[in-house]
Amino acid sequence: MAYSKLFSSLVHSSLWGEQDHVRLLFITLLAVADRDGHCWGSRSGFERLAMLDLDACQERNPWDVLMSPDADSSDRLRNPENEGRRIREIPGGFEIINYVYYRSLRNDDDRKEQNRIAQRRHRDKVSHSKPASAKVSRVKPRSSHADADADADKKKEAKSDTNGAHKARPPVSLEDWIKELQTDKTYQGIDVQREYGKMLNWCKIRNRTPTKRRFVNWLNNLDSPVGHLSRTTINKPQPDGWITWLRSKYPDATQKNFWKVPQSIQEEFKSKKVNA
């Protein structure tokens, strides 16, 4: 039997400001959805299941609200092509559009909880297997994830010692982070928001988690768009020493044209040439 986890972000969404019968219908669909977010049944059947007030439905039809674009929905950034819609009609029922995305977040939480339980059982087992006279270690067993996090923290501390003390940066929202990427010269000429939507769809069909690290790798694997460059610029001769430097620095690079590689690599080559 499938179950749906309600995220606290729901009460902060524009949907929560809708009338009661709209919210009630959406939560009812969440309750009956299968693991892919599909709700099998008819409109009248779901209306009876949600025990909706039919007079209120005539005033503002909940189906029209949930299947219409919502300019205030935060999901427009994750899936701009859906324009903030919550559900879509499919043969035999309805589909909750962002169900798989939120299910992947739920699975991450489940895995963390399972790891905590496994570590606790391991500690209990080790504790009971030792004789009473044996010294009990106070060091908690660490998972591979914990070791990786510790190594990353050490690198950050070393960098901080080299560059001076830095204040901790406050958490950045997803929307602000996307805006930062859009203003980054490294991704100049790339439609960052559109690429984020494409990455989300890629993760959706492959049941992957759309993390920030995955999206940065996604952007870094893109060829820099050359639509904004003139043909004269593209056909300019390659700088002296460019191919030799590229093969030594990036032996696996598939793009050999200096004018088509990302601007960050161009700047790196120019700086190395000046220093030489």
N, C-alpha and C positions, 0 to 999 in steps of 0.2 A: 504494500500500500504506500503510495507516494504521499509526502506531506510538504507543505510550504512554510518557510520561515518568514515571518514578518519583520522587516528591517525597520529600525527606528526612524530612518529617513523618510518613511511613508508619511508620518504626521507633519513633516516639514515641506512636503511636496504641494504643488498646486492642486493635485487631486483631492487633498484633505480639505480644501476650501469649498469643494462642491457640495451639493445638497446630499442629505442622508441616503436617499435611495440610490444615488450614483455610487457612493462609497460602498454601500451594502452589496450592490451587484458585483463590484470589482473584487471585494473580499470573498464573496461566495465563489466566484470563478477561480480565485487562488486556492480555495479549499478543495475544489473538485478536480483541479488540473493534474494531468499525469506528469511524468518526469521531464517531458519535452515542452510543457506549458500548453498542452492541448486540452480543451474542454469539450467533450462530446455531448451534444444535445441541442435542443431547440431554444429559441428565445423565450417562448411561453413556459417551457419547462424550467429554465433557470430563473425566470421571474417568480414562478410558484415556489421554487426551492429557496429563494431569497426572501419570500413573503413581502414583495414590494407593494407599496401603495400605488395602485394603478392610476388614481387621480393625479398623484404627484408626477408619475411617469409621463402623463399627457402634457403636463406643464413644461417639463424638461426631460426629454427622452434620454435615459441613461446609456442606451446603446449608441446613440448619436454622439454623446459626449465622449465616451471611451474610444470611439473609432475616428474621432475628428482630431485635426492638428491642435496642439496646445503650445502657444507661443511662450508660456511661462514654465514649461516642463524642463527640468535639468537634463533629461535624457536626450534633448536635441543635440547636445554636445557629443554624447557617446554614439548616437545613431541619427545623424542629421537627416538622412533620407526618410526616416519615419515621421519627422516633424512633430514629435511629442505624442504620437498616438499610443494608446495603451493596449488595444486589442485589434485583431483583424479577423474577418470572417473567412473560414475555410470550409471545404466540403464536409458536412456532417457536424459542424460545430464552430468553435472559435479558438484562436491562438493568442496567448498573452505574449506580447512582442518581446519584452525584456526578461522573460522568465529564466531562460538558460543562463543569461549573464548573472543574475542574482543567485541562481542555483550554484554557480561556480564559486561565488563568494562564500556561500553556505558550506560547500565541500571543503574549502580551505579551513574554515573554523572547525569542522568535524575532524579533519586530519590533525589539527593542533591539539584538540581535546584528546584524541586517541593517543597521540605521542605522550601527553602528560600522564595519562592513565598507565601506559606501558612503562614509563620511567618510574612511576610510583610503585608498580608491581615489582619491577626489577630491584629497586632499593629494599623493598620489604623482603624479597627472596634472599638477597645477599645478607641482610641483617639477621634473618632467622637461621641461615646456614652456618654462621660463624660461631665458634665456641664462646662461652661466657667470658673466658680470660683474654680473648683476642681483643686487640685495640680496634675500636670502631672509627673508621675514617669519616670525617665530617665533610669531605668533598663530595658533592653531588655528581652522579654520572652525567656526562654531557653528551648530547646528540651531535651528529655531524653538522647539523644546522647551527647548534650553539657554538661549535668550534669555528665554523665559518664566520659567524657573527663576531666572535671574539677577535679573530684575525683582522676583520674589517675595521673593528674599533681601534685596534693597535695601529693600523695604518693611518687612520684618521688622527690619532693622537700624535704620531710621529710627524705628520704633515703640519699639525698645529704648532708643534715645537719648532719646526723649521721656519714657518712663516709668521710666528707670533701668535699670541692668544686671540681667539676668535669667539665671538658670542654665538651661542646656539641659534640657528635659524628657526623661526617659528614654522609650524606646518603650513604648507601651501595647498590650497584647494586645487582640485583637478582643473577647474576652469582657468584659474590664474596660472597654473603650470603650462597649460596649452598656450596661453597668451605669451608666456616667456619664450616658448619654443618658436612661436611665430615671429618674434622680434630678434631671434638669434640669427646672426649672419651666416652661421654654418648651414642653415636650412633656407637660405634666401632663394626665392623662386619656387618653393615647394608649398603646396596647399596643405598645411599641417593638419588643420581640422578635418579636411576630407580624408587624408591618409589615416587619421585616428579612427574615423568611421569604418574605413576598409579593414584596418587591423582588428576592430571589434568583431566584424562579420567573420573574418578569418578565424578568430578565436572561438566564435560561436559554433561554427560547423565542425571544429576540431576539439571542442570541449576543453579549451585552454583558458588560463586566467589572463586577462588583459592588464598586465602590470606595466608600470612606467618603464622599467628596464626593457621589457619586450618591445615597447613602442619606440624607444630610442634606438634599439637595434634595427627595428623596422625602417626608421628614417635613414640610419646610416647605411643600410643596404640599398637605398634608392640611388639610381643615377641622377645627378643634378640635372634638372630640366633645362633644355637649351632653347626652348621656345622664345625666351626673352632675348636671346643672342642673335645678332645679325649673321647672315651667311658669311660676310666678309670676316667677322671675328672668328667664326668656327674654322674657316679655311686658312687662317693665319698660320705661318710656319711654327713648328714646335720650338720652344726655347732651347738653347744650347745645353746639353747635358741632362735634359729632362728625362729621356727614356732610360738612360743609365741609372739616374737617381731613383726613378720609379721602380725599376726592377730590383734594385738593392733594398729599397725601403718597403715596397709593397709587391713582393714577387707574385702574389696571387691576383693582382689587379687585372680586371678584364677591360677596363676603359683606359686606353693609351693616349687619347687626345687630351692635351693639356687644357684646352678651352672647354672641355666637357666634364672634367672632374670637379668635385665640390670645391668651393672657394677656399675652404680651410686647408685643403691639400695644396692648392696653388700658393697660398700664403706661406705654408710650411716650406715648399720648395724655394720660394723667393728668399726667405730668411736664411735657409741653409746656404744658398748661393752667395748671399752677402757676407755671411760669416766666414765662408771659405776664402 
